[in-house]
Amino acid sequence: MNSGLLTMPAVRADGDLRMREGRRHEEVRERAVAMSVKEALHYGPSNRYLPMGGAKGGIDCDPLSSEARGVLPRFLAVIQPYVRHHWATGDDLGSTAELIDEALGELWVDGIGVEENRGVDACDDLHRARVG
């Protein structure tokens, strides 16, 4: 049986989606924490985007199996509200940007997810608030 997990310890998060047979919940959680650290280390006050937390999605399925192409859209359909409003995702081991974009396209979701919330306007507003 295939299973999927999204670990997102922040309201808005950035992290990839991995598909591999034998994926464990602990692995997904550990990688989400690592993404949070990566986001924190990468961010600088002069960057023109708002920092996000880290996240990781994981699907326990052999990406080369005949069922893999159907598992990904079903997983994304279940977590669609998170992809739409909270999680900016992309490809990782066992998944490709093409397959993710295709699956999200079937759900009428823009693959950039919350990336639009990292825009310049929000940063300009934050800068104006700091400067006064």
HUJO-V233661 format. One record per residue. RES is the residue in one letter. SS is DSSP state (@ for helix, = for strand, . for the rest). Layout:
{{RES,SS} {RES,SS}}
//
This chain:
{{M,.} {N,.} {S,=} {G,=} {L,=} {L,=} {T,=} {M,=} {P,.} {A,.} {V,.} {R,.} {A,=} {D,=} {G,.} {D,.} {L,=} {R,=} {M,=} {R,.} {E,.} {G,.} {R,.} {R,.} {H,@} {E,@} {E,@} {V,@} {R,@} {E,@} {R,@} {A,@} {V,@} {A,@} {M,@} {S,@} {V,@} {K,@} {E,@} {A,@} {L,@} {H,@} {Y,.} {G,.} {P,.} {S,.} {N,.} {R,.} {Y,.} {L,.} {P,.} {M,.} {G,=} {G,=} {A,=} {K,=} {G,=} {G,=} {I,=} {D,=} {C,.} {D,.} {P,.} {L,.} {S,.} {S,.} {E,.} {A,@} {R,@} {G,@} {V,@} {L,@} {P,@} {R,@} {F,@} {L,@} {A,@} {V,@} {I,.} {Q,@} {P,@} {Y,@} {V,@} {R,@} {H,@} {H,.} {W,=} {A,=} {T,.} {G,.} {D,=} {D,.} {L,.} {G,.} {S,.} {T,.} {A,@} {E,@} {L,@} {I,@} {D,@} {E,@} {A,@} {L,@} {G,@} {E,@} {L,.} {W,.} {V,.} {D,.} {G,.} {I,.} {G,@} {V,@} {E,@} {E,@} {N,@} {R,@} {G,.} {V,@} {D,@} {A,@} {C,@} {D,@} {D,@} {L,@} {H,@} {R,@} {A,@} {R,@} {V,@} {G,.}}
//
